[in-house]
Amino acid sequence: MARNKCKEHLVNTATELFARNGFHATGIDTVTKEADVARMSLYNNFASKDDLIDAVLDKQHELTEAWLQSIVDGPGDAQSRFNAMFDDLGTRWNSETYFGCPFINAAAEFSCPEHPIHKTAKRHKERMAGVLKELLEQMNVTDPASTAAQLMLVLDGAAVRAQVLRDAEAHEIARSAANAIVSAAVKPIK
């Protein structure tokens, strides 16, 4: 297998295993066995397990950021795009393969704030709040940064609710709370 293909295959395999079993509970041997590659192939592509975890989180960040940015930049009015975000989240959170937000899971397993993987999770959450802020600016919100922080709490809480309780309505609960927050934060029209 070509090096880039092998690296991509390892990242995809590790993504599924880390989501299902956890970062600490999934060993390198499990990844190589599931990916059907030699251990040396993994170490030719990644210096350590932490490097593999970083690659998994980087890919998840790219996918999530592209998805959220497509909502921000998409057609239609901002309120409709904002509500469509919750439909998408409902589809994701209600999937049998949803095992929680990989960044929340990573921050929980690598709880020391100075650990590089914890820092990666933190950067992701900060960037998602920044992208959400762009959408809130389009919605004429008084303090988009503060409102984005409030919405991130709602979204993260709903993601955990969907994971832990397998609540099929978590996205609707989040939508209701988020719309209440946004309604209270919209600038009055003079």
N, C-alpha and C positions, 0 to 999 in steps of 0.2 A: 504494500500500500504506500503511495506517495506520502511524503512527510506532512504536507499540508492537509491532505485527506485524513491521514492518521490522527493528526492533532484535532481536527474538527470532529472526527468520530469519537475520540476520547472525551472531548468536551461534552458532546451530546449524550454519551453514555453516562458520564459522571453527573451531568445535570439531572437525569432521571433518578440515578441512585441516591444522590445527595438529597433530592427532594423527598423521596420515599423513605429513606432510612436515616437521614441526618448526615452531617459532615463528619463528625467524630466517629460515628458508628460504621461508616463506610471506609473500608481499608483499600489501599492500593491494589492488593491482590484481588479484591472483589471487582474493582474497576477493570483491571486488565483481563480478568476471566470473562466478565460480561461483555467487554469490548472485543474479546477474542484476539488480543495482541500480547506480545511478550512484554514483560516488565521493563525490559530495556527500551522498548518503543516508547513507553510512557516517559521514562527518564531522558530519552533523547529529545523529547518535546517540552518537558516541564522539569525544572530543577528540584521540585519538591511537591508534596501533596498540597501545601499552601498555594503554590503557583498554579496548580490545577484548579483549586477552589477559586482563586482570583480570576482565572480564565472563564470559569463557569459564570461567576458574578458579572464579569465584564460583558459577556454575551447577553445575559439576562437584562443588564442595564441598557444595552444598545436596543434590544427589542422593546423594552418597556418605554424607553424615552421616545423611540420612533412612533410607537402606538399613541402615546399621549400627545406628542407633537402633531401627529396627523389629526387629532381632535381639535387642537388649538388652531391649526391652519386650514381645517376642513371647510367645506361649503356650508351655507346656512347661517342662521343667527347663532350667537354665542350661547344663549340659553338652551337651544335645541342640541347643540354639540355637547354642552355640559351634561344634559340629561342622557344623551346617547352614551356617554362614558359609563354610566351606571348599567346600561344594558350590556355593554361589553364586559364589564366586571362581573355581572351576573352569570354570563356564559362561562367565563374563566373560573369563577369561584364554585360554580355548580358542576364542574367537570369532575369525573372520577379520578382524574390525574392531578387534581389540585391538592397539594400538600402544604399550602401556606405560602406566604411571601418569602422568597428565598433570602431576602435582605433582613427581614425580621428574624427568620430562622438563624441566619449567619450571626447577627448581632447577639442573639440569645446564646448560641454555642460558643462564640468568641467574645465573651462579655467584657473583657478588659478593654477600656476605651482606647488604649494605646496599641492594641493588636492591629496589624495591617488589615486583616479581614474585617474587623469591626469598623475600622476607618473607611473601608470600601463601602460597607453598608450605610454608614452615616453620609458619605458623599452622595450616594444614590438618593437617599431620602431628601437631602438638601436640594439636589438637582430636580427631583420630581416636584418639590414645592415651588421651585423657580419656574418650571414649565406651567404648572397650574396657575401661578401668579399671572402669567401672560394671558391666559384665558379669562381670569378674573378682571384684568384690566379692560378687556373687550366688553365685559359685562357691566362696566361703570361702577365698580366697587370702590368704596371710600379708601380703604387701606388693604390693597391686594396682598401684601406680604403677610400681614397678620391674619387675614382671612384664609390665605393658602395654608398657613400653619394650623389653623383650626380644622380646615378640611382634611389635612394630612392625618390629624388625630382621628377624625371620623373614618377615613379610608383605611387606616391601619387597624383600627378597632374592628371594623367590619370584616377586613381580611382575616383577622384572627377568629372572629365569630364564625365565619364561613368554614375555616379550617377545623376549629375545635368542636363546634356544635353541629357542623354540617348543615347550617341553617340556610335553606334555599332562598330565603327572603332577605339575607344580609345586605344584598345590594339595594333592595328597596328601602330598608331601614336607613341605610347610608344616604340614599337619594333624598329621603324626606328630611333627615337632619341637615344635609348639605344645602338643600334648597332653603331651609329656614335660616341657616347661617348667612347665605348669600342675600336673601331678601332683607335681612336686618342690616346688611352692610352696603346695600346699593345707595349711591348718592341720590339725594332727593332732587327731583327736577324742579327747576325754578321757573 
